[in-house]
Amino acid sequence: MNRRSWILAWAVVMASASAAFAANSKVVLTFQNDISTLDPAIGYNWDNWSMIQAIFDGLMTYKPGTTELQPALASSYTVSDDGLTYTFDLRQGVKFTDGEAFDAQDVKFSFERMLDPATQSPGVGFFTGIEGAQAFIDGKAKDVSGIQVLSPSQVRFTLTAPDATFLNKLALNFAFAVPPQAVAKWGKDFGHHPVGTGGFSMQEWVPGQRLVLVKNPDYFVAGEPKVDELEFQFGVDPNVAFLRLQRGEVDILGDGIPSSQFAKVMSDAKLKQQVVSSDQIETSFVALNTTMKPFDSVEVRQALNMAVDRTQVLRVINNRAGAADQILPPTMPGYNPDYKGFPYDPAQAKQLLAKAGYPDGFSTELYTSNVDPNPRIAQVLQQQLAQIGVKVDIRSLSPSAVIDAAGQGKTPMVWSGGMAWLDDYPDPNDFWWPILACDSAVPGGWNWARYCNKALDAQGQKADAMVQLSQHDARIALWQDVFTQASQDAPWIPLFNERSYVMHSPRMGGIGFKVAGIYTPVNYKEIEIVQGQ
């Protein structure tokens, strides 16, 4: 998944402009880059994630501002004692914004469309545990046998093995409901003509210029959305957007506070009062390709960890993060507070290199995104590693080029900045199966370290089979052990856990500003205009 750091920010809007905005309850947001799709089966980037969640719904969602799961399109559900069968009763009277009624058949259609290789959904891997899913993907079955429509208002999922995170996966955008009629009408262009059951519907999209979403008056959640219109403006330089915000022309800086303005904002007593910061469930790291020499040596990987002074790296990003000492971030269940990682110790790092057969160091390459501040962070790492004899050539490329090279296993080292791992859902297994498990160490995968430890995979599978609430603590303990062992193996150099800084104007408020840590920077259905209160 293209994980860019999605720190969102808000700033002061002039009082006169606030009154004008309030007249039609319109919120204006700016982004430097356009989005490519609003298809929930395909979209997997930080910038369009919240837009998709504003338009579509799934069977499950999170209670606003929390990581607590609750039904959405489902009204209730039951889980069998063996953890293999999930039966959902659906809400009555729900309609898509094109007027079509929503029912259980739409749920089955949406999942099979997402799983169909022709759709090319990046979310397929989350749902191959549904019975019959792999046969359907391989073209050996016409439908997914593990998704049964019991009635227009009831649908059942059967899994091949217990999965303690299945309900979390149903809250991902890949599981959102889409209407068959609209999909048939627009075909592969459905992502530019999205129709869902959500709080907003699309009114206009001019690629490269603007996207306008308007409130769905028939939304099934009472009192949502709280604003009438969202206008996303694209192609706006972040510094220009910051100036426009101060003039009252913009509400939300989608690309965050420009680095050059961050210190000013945080040192201004008035502006700082409007900033809410919170920890994200995120780790920014350098992946070390464990299948390439010399990174196939655990001593080499540990040495590089000990050669990095994370405090210097944090200065580059205005200290908007905490130093990372292990793979899991502190906000994720399974984080081990007793494990302190590798201390900064260049002398010990040199000894480890000598033990591994590299007393004079070696030469290598570090890939990084060319988007600021990532090249500057790469230069700090280059200077620090040079102190232990490791000569680093920086390859600064576009984010997509870095992702492609890393996915193909061509990168000795890759800095994840701007593409760091931010959880899809708040469970430790999301930090394992997509990015560190053996099955993800494949071409095109996100296991950029090509790390594979079959014993730890087996332990993770054992943990995920523990689906009963009474087994929760034991399950988390198993995952904690997995990540402690993996951290000691050092397939990564964990650098920092980034914090979210949300700055809002006096005229705006609502629980939508509360960041729970999951992959939703702002809940557009929960933001509201409060006129400076």
QUIRAJO-V77247 format. One record per helix or strand of 3 or more residues. SS is the DSSP state (alpha for helix, beta for strand). FROM is the first residue (numbers start at 0). TO is the last residue. If there is no record, write none. Layout:
SS:FROM:TO ; SS:FROM:TO
This chain:
alpha:14:22 ; beta:25:30 ; alpha:45:54 ; beta:59:61 ; beta:68:70 ; beta:73:78 ; beta:84:89 ; alpha:103:114 ; alpha:116:118 ; alpha:123:125 ; alpha:132:136 ; beta:146:150 ; beta:153:158 ; alpha:165:168 ; alpha:172:174 ; alpha:179:191 ; beta:199:205 ; beta:209:214 ; beta:228:233 ; alpha:237:245 ; alpha:258:266 ; alpha:268:271 ; beta:274:278 ; beta:281:287 ; alpha:297:305 ; alpha:309:315 ; beta:320:322 ; alpha:345:354 ; beta:361:368 ; alpha:373:385 ; beta:389:396 ; alpha:398:406 ; beta:412:414 ; alpha:427:430 ; alpha:437:439 ; alpha:453:463 ; alpha:468:488 ; beta:491:502 ; alpha:510:512
